[in-house]
């Protein structure tokens, strides 16, 4: 049944209208206002709109309203460039329908292949996939029935899908989807090359572009000149002076990311690194703890600028200025989302970075406010050593049937920590890594050889940065080996 109440003048299923109301959507955003009527008219679309403007709902609401929910078959395929974005999209689409009739599945890497098989076999109405993982699945089984009823093909963050080597996988998927399927290509930035590639593959693509200036109007931008070699000191001064209690901090190079994270932790801040070479389970744990407020500062590579949906993120801090405009746009779009206010602090080193940043803002059309940062009042090295956060290596893992609850109980009872003092826990096959204050590690060290976990002796030591770098390199090599296969 279709009705036109809820979002004024839009034909949406009554259960979609109910869901929209419960989610607190009152009026459509600009991109939703432009996209939904054309989507309902079955037009193929290329849509460029900044992050946080409601692109998923723009295609999700009318798409769900046009599905045959009485038929249990996959009717919509949504492509995403990363696991994080695929999970976010699937969760959002599920929330756009009141009740349990709508079925949404997801296929992405970092999980056992059997989970991907099961997601396809379940015949969800909407399947969200990372193309590379779908290719790997199809190498085992063809699942010919998957393509039979596809009516919608959506490419989310489409510019990355055509720029990151996914084009071959995308073309293979496109060949399976029937020609009459409606196509939507959505991204915060769409290059001319990406648009050309789409127009070569699909007929009659209607383009919608929204101004970044309008979309980022809730963000205040600041620029501060900092001295070379003193980035961490200026960062500490910024956090103290502006009272930034939570932020996404972007670095350009991996070594900078390690150094900034280590500096913040040594200064007593609850900070964690987030970047591409981490194992996906570790990234998921860290991101969830950041969302839940257990981590205050997420120090990230540009991987984090895409697909992250963090409600009410008050600030973004750029410790480097990316050369690419779209990278900068994705970074700053993490704050000021869904009508909330946001702050962006750009810490600029040298004239080249300053010119680069000014050029980005000429495109955006928004001014920056000059900011003078004062040195921190307290010495950044004066924090009580016992309160500094450290990564701890435990010599027990999955093969010992170790669970997170076991580690929490161990740290509460033996390390004399409160549950609130226990940070990110990641369990691997032969070992586990957990974030705790230094005084917790000191307590365990004082126990000598008498430390036991689940009744078995366990070795406890500080996990060094060099080990983290080696682990990252091994993860990267594993990914490269998988691609070669």
C-alpha positions in Angstrom: 0.0 0.0 0.0 1.4 3.4 -0.9 0.4 6.7 0.6 1.8 10.3 0.4 1.9 11.4 4.0 5.0 11.6 6.1 7.6 13.1 3.8 5.3 15.6 2.0 4.6 14.8 -1.6 6.6 11.6 -1.8 5.2 8.2 -2.6 6.5 6.0 0.2 5.3 2.7 1.6 3.3 3.2 4.8 5.8 1.1 6.8 8.6 3.4 5.4 6.6 6.4 6.5 6.3 4.9 10.0 10.0 4.2 10.2 10.9 7.7 9.0 8.7 9.2 11.8 10.3 6.9 14.5 13.8 7.9 13.2 12.9 11.6 13.8 13.1 12.6 10.1 10.8 15.6 9.8 11.6 17.1 6.4 13.7 15.7 3.6 17.3 17.0 3.2 18.2 18.8 -0.1 19.6 15.7 -1.7 16.5 13.6 -0.6 14.2 16.3 -2.0 15.9 16.2 -5.4 16.5 12.4 -5.6 13.3 10.8 -4.4 10.9 12.1 -7.1 13.4 11.1 -9.9 14.1 7.7 -8.3 10.4 7.0 -8.1 10.1 7.9 -11.8 12.6 5.1 -12.5 15.4 7.4 -13.7 19.1 6.4 -13.7 20.9 8.9 -11.5 24.4 10.2 -10.9 24.3 12.1 -7.5 27.1 14.1 -6.0 26.4 15.4 -2.5 28.7 15.9 0.5 28.8 13.3 3.3 26.2 13.5 6.1 23.5 14.9 3.7 21.3 11.8 3.7 22.3 10.1 0.5 21.5 6.6 1.7 17.9 7.6 2.7 17.6 9.4 -0.6 17.8 6.2 -2.6 16.8 3.8 0.2 13.3 5.2 1.0 11.9 5.1 -2.5 13.7 1.9 -3.4 12.3 0.0 -0.4 8.9 1.4 -1.2 9.0 -0.2 -4.7 10.2 -3.6 -3.6 7.9 -6.6 -3.8 8.2 -7.6 -0.1 5.9 -10.6 -0.6 8.4 -12.2 -2.8 11.5 -13.6 -1.1 14.2 -12.8 -3.6 17.1 -10.4 -4.0 15.7 -7.4 -5.9 18.3 -4.7 -5.1 22.1 -4.8 -5.1 24.1 -2.1 -3.4 27.8 -1.9 -4.0 30.2 -0.3 -1.4 34.0 0.0 -1.4 34.7 -1.1 2.2 33.4 -3.4 4.9 32.7 -0.5 7.2 30.5 1.3 4.6 28.7 -1.9 3.7 27.8 -2.6 7.3 26.6 1.0 7.8 24.5 1.0 4.6 22.9 -2.4 5.5 22.0 -1.1 9.0 20.5 2.1 7.7 18.4 0.3 5.1 17.0 -2.0 7.7 16.0 1.0 9.8 14.0 2.5 7.0 11.2 0.0 7.3 8.9 -0.6 10.3 8.5 -4.3 11.0 10.5 -7.4 10.1 9.2 -8.0 6.5 12.1 -6.3 4.8 15.3 -8.5 4.7 18.7 -6.9 4.2 21.9 -8.9 3.8 25.6 -8.0 3.5 28.6 -9.6 1.8 32.1 -8.3 2.8 35.6 -9.5 3.7 37.1 -10.1 7.1 34.6 -12.8 8.1 34.5 -16.5 7.3 33.4 -17.2 3.7 30.5 -19.3 5.1 28.9 -16.1 6.3 28.9 -14.6 2.8 27.5 -17.8 1.4 24.7 -17.7 4.0 23.9 -14.1 3.2 23.3 -14.8 -0.4 21.4 -18.1 0.2 19.0 -16.2 2.6 17.6 -14.4 -0.5 17.4 -10.9 1.2 15.3 -8.3 -0.6 18.4 -6.0 -0.6 22.0 -7.3 -0.7 24.9 -4.9 0.2 28.2 -6.1 -1.2 31.9 -5.2 -1.4 32.6 -6.2 -5.1 35.9 -8.0 -4.3 34.3 -10.2 -1.7 31.4 -11.0 -4.1 33.9 -12.0 -6.7 35.6 -14.4 -4.2 32.2 -15.9 -3.4 31.4 -16.4 -7.0 34.7 -18.2 -7.5 33.3 -21.0 -5.3 29.6 -21.0 -6.4 27.9 -19.1 -9.2 24.5 -18.5 -7.4 22.8 -17.9 -10.7 19.5 -17.3 -9.0 20.9 -14.2 -7.3 20.6 -12.1 -10.5 17.2 -13.2 -11.6 15.1 -10.5 -9.9 17.6 -7.6 -9.6 15.6 -4.4 -10.3 18.0 -1.8 -8.7 21.7 -1.4 -8.9 23.1 1.2 -6.5 26.8 2.2 -6.4 27.5 4.0 -3.1 30.8 6.0 -2.8 30.9 5.3 -6.5 34.1 7.4 -7.2 36.1 5.0 -5.0 34.6 2.0 -6.7 35.9 3.1 -10.1 39.2 4.5 -8.8 40.4 1.8 -6.4 40.7 -1.1 -8.9 37.2 -2.3 -8.5 36.2 -1.5 -12.1 36.8 -5.0 -13.4 34.7 -6.5 -10.5 32.0 -3.9 -11.1 31.9 -4.7 -14.9 31.5 -8.4 -14.1 28.6 -7.6 -11.7 27.0 -5.3 -14.3 27.1 -8.0 -16.9 25.0 -10.3 -14.6 22.3 -7.6 -13.9 19.6 -7.3 -16.5 19.7 -4.2 -18.7 16.4 -2.8 -17.4 17.6 -2.5 -13.8 17.5 1.1 -12.4 21.0 2.5 -11.6 22.0 5.0 -9.0 25.6 6.2 -8.6 26.1 8.2 -5.4 29.2 9.9 -3.9 30.5 12.9 -2.1 32.8 13.7 -5.0 32.5 12.4 -8.6 35.4 13.0 -10.9 34.9 13.6 -14.6 36.5 10.3 -15.4 34.2 8.4 -13.0 31.1 10.1 -14.5 32.4 9.3 -18.0 32.8 5.6 -17.1 29.3 5.4 -15.8 27.8 7.1 -18.9 29.7 4.7 -21.1 28.0 1.8 -19.2 24.5 3.0 -18.7 22.1 5.0 -20.8 20.3 8.2 -19.9 22.0 9.1 -16.6 20.5 12.1 -14.9 23.1 14.1 -12.9 22.3 15.9 -9.6 25.1 18.0 -7.9 24.7 19.7 -4.6 26.9 22.6 -3.5 29.4 21.8 -0.7 28.9 25.3 0.6 25.3 24.6 1.4 25.9 21.2 2.8 28.7 22.2 5.1 27.1 25.4 6.3 26.9 24.0 9.9 30.6 23.7 10.2 33.0 26.4 11.5 36.5 26.1 10.0 39.7 27.3 11.7 43.2 27.6 10.4 46.3 27.7 12.7 49.9 28.1 11.6 52.2 25.7 13.5 55.9 25.3 13.6 57.6 22.4 11.9 58.6 19.6 14.3 56.2 20.7 17.1 53.0 19.2 15.9 52.2 17.3 19.1 52.8 20.3 21.3 50.4 22.4 19.2 47.9 19.6 19.2 48.0 19.5 23.0 47.6 23.2 23.2 44.6 23.1 20.9 42.8 20.4 22.9 43.4 22.3 26.1 42.6 25.8 24.8 39.5 24.9 22.8 38.4 22.2 25.3 38.0 19.6 22.5 36.8 16.6 24.5 36.3 14.3 21.5 37.7 14.4 17.9 38.6 12.6 14.8 42.3 13.5 14.1 43.7 13.0 10.6 47.4 12.4 9.8 48.9 12.0 6.4 51.6 9.3 6.9 51.6 6.1 8.9 54.6 7.1 11.0 52.8 10.4 12.0 49.8 8.4 13.0 51.8 6.1 15.3 53.7 9.1 16.8 50.5 11.2 17.5 48.7 8.3 19.0 51.7 7.4 21.2 52.0 11.1 22.3 48.3 11.4 23.3 48.4 8.1 25.2 51.6 9.1 27.0 49.9 12.4 27.9 47.0 10.5 29.5 44.5 10.9 26.8 42.3 8.0 25.7 43.4 7.8 22.1 43.6 5.0 19.5 44.9 4.6 16.0 42.6 3.6 13.1 43.9 2.8 9.6 43.8 0.4 6.7 46.4 -2.2 7.6 44.7 -3.1 10.9 42.7 -6.3 10.9 39.1 -5.6 10.3 37.9 -7.1 13.6 40.4 -4.7 15.4 39.1 -1.7 13.5 35.5 -2.6 14.3 36.3 -2.9 18.0 38.1 0.5 18.1 35.4 2.2 16.1 32.6 0.9 18.4 34.5 2.0 21.5 34.9 5.5 20.0 31.2 5.7 19.2 30.4 4.5 22.8 32.6 7.1 24.3 35.3 4.8 25.7 37.9 6.4 23.3 38.0 10.2 23.1 40.4 10.7 20.2 40.6 8.6 17.1 43.8 9.2 15.1 43.0 8.1 11.6 44.2 7.7 8.1 42.0 8.7 5.2 40.5 5.3 5.2 38.4 6.6 8.1 37.0 9.5 6.1 34.8 7.2 4.1 31.9 5.2 5.5 32.2 6.4 9.1 28.8 7.5 10.5 29.5 8.9 14.0 26.6 10.7 15.6 27.3 14.1 17.1 31.0 14.1 16.4 32.0 17.6 17.7 35.3 18.1 15.9 37.7 17.1 13.2 41.4 18.0 13.5 43.6 17.9 10.4 47.3 17.5 11.3 48.1 17.3 7.5 46.3 18.8 4.5 45.6 16.2 1.8 46.5 17.1 -1.8 43.2 15.7 -3.1 40.2 17.9 -2.6 37.8 15.0 -2.3 39.9 13.5 0.6 39.6 16.9 2.4 35.9 17.0 1.8 35.4 13.5 3.1 37.4 14.3 6.2 35.5 17.5 7.2 32.2 15.9 6.3 32.5 13.6 9.4 31.3 16.5 11.6 28.3 18.8 11.3 26.1 15.9 10.1 22.3 15.8 10.0 21.9 19.4 11.0 24.2 19.3 14.0 27.0 21.9 14.5 30.6 20.9 13.8 34.1 22.3 14.1 37.1 21.7 11.9 40.6 22.7 13.0 43.4 22.8 10.3 46.9 22.8 11.7 49.0 24.0 8.8 52.8 23.5 8.5 54.5 25.7 5.9 53.3 27.7 2.9 52.7 24.7 0.6 50.0 23.2 3.0 48.5 26.7 3.5 48.1 27.3 -0.2 46.7 23.7 -0.7 44.1 24.3 2.1 43.1 27.7 0.7 42.5 26.2 -2.7 40.2 23.5 -1.2 38.2 26.2 0.5 37.9 28.2 -2.7 36.1 25.2 -4.2 33.9 24.7 -1.0 33.2 28.5 -0.9 33.5 28.7 2.9 35.9 30.9 4.8 38.3 29.8 7.6 38.7 31.6 10.9 42.3 32.3 12.0 43.2 30.7 15.3 46.2 31.3 17.5 47.1 28.3 19.6 48.8 28.9 23.0 51.3 26.4 24.4 49.6 24.0 26.9 49.7 25.2 30.5 50.8 21.9 31.8 53.8 20.1 30.4 52.7 17.3 28.1 55.1 15.0 29.7 54.0 15.7 33.3 51.0 13.4 33.4 51.2 10.8 36.1 53.1 7.8 34.6 50.7 5.3 36.1 47.7 6.8 34.3 49.2 6.6 30.8 47.5 4.1 28.5 49.5 1.2 27.2 48.8 -1.8 24.9 49.3 -5.1 26.8 50.1 -8.4 25.1 48.6 -11.6 26.7 50.0 -14.9 25.6 46.6 -16.6 25.4 44.1 -16.4 22.5 41.3 -18.0 20.6 42.9 -21.4 20.6 42.6 -21.3 24.4 38.9 -20.5 24.0 39.5 -17.1 25.4 36.6 -14.7 25.4 36.5 -10.9 26.1 34.6 -11.6 29.4 37.5 -13.8 30.5 40.0 -10.9 30.0 37.7 -8.3 31.7 37.3 -10.6 34.7 41.1 -11.2 34.8 41.9 -7.5 34.7 39.4 -6.6 37.3 40.5 -9.3 39.7 44.2 -9.5 39.1 45.2 -6.1 37.8 42.7 -4.3 40.2 41.2 -2.3 37.4 37.6 -1.1 37.1 35.6 -2.1 34.0 35.7 1.5 32.9 39.6 1.4 32.8 39.7 -1.4 30.4 40.0 -0.3 26.8 39.9 -2.1 23.4 40.3 -5.8 23.5 41.3 -7.8 20.4 41.7 -11.5 20.6 43.8 -13.3 18.0 44.5 -17.0 17.5 47.5 -17.3 19.8 47.4 -14.1 21.8 45.3 -11.1 22.8 45.9 -7.3 23.0 44.2 -5.0 25.4 44.5 -1.3 26.3 44.8 -0.5 30.0 46.4 2.2 32.2 50.1 1.7 33.1 49.3 1.1 36.7 47.3 -2.1 35.7 50.4 -3.4 33.9 52.6 -2.5 36.9 50.3 -4.5 39.2 50.4 -7.6 36.9 54.2 -7.3 36.7 54.5 -7.3 40.5 52.8 -10.7 40.6 55.8 -12.2 38.8 55.2 -15.7 37.5 52.0 -16.2 39.4 49.7 -14.6 36.7 47.0 -17.0 35.5 44.2 -16.6 33.1 41.4 -19.2 33.0 43.5 -21.3 35.3 46.5 -21.3 33.0 49.7 -19.4 33.3 49.9 -16.3 31.0 52.7 -14.0 30.1 52.0 -10.3 30.3 54.1 -7.7 28.7 53.9 -4.3 27.0 53.1 -4.4 23.3 55.7 -2.3 21.5 55.1 0.0 18.6 57.6 -1.9 16.6 55.5 -5.0 17.0 52.5 -3.1 15.8 54.3 -2.0 12.7 55.5 -5.6 12.0 51.9 -6.9 12.4 50.6 -4.2 10.1 53.2 -5.2 7.4 52.2 -8.8 7.7 48.5 -7.9 7.3 49.3 -5.9 4.2 51.3 -8.8 2.7 48.5 -11.2 3.4 46.1 -8.8 1.6 48.5 -8.6 -1.4 48.9 -12.4 -1.5 45.1 -12.8 -1.6 44.8 -10.3 -4.5 47.4 -12.2 -6.5 45.4 -15.4 -6.1 
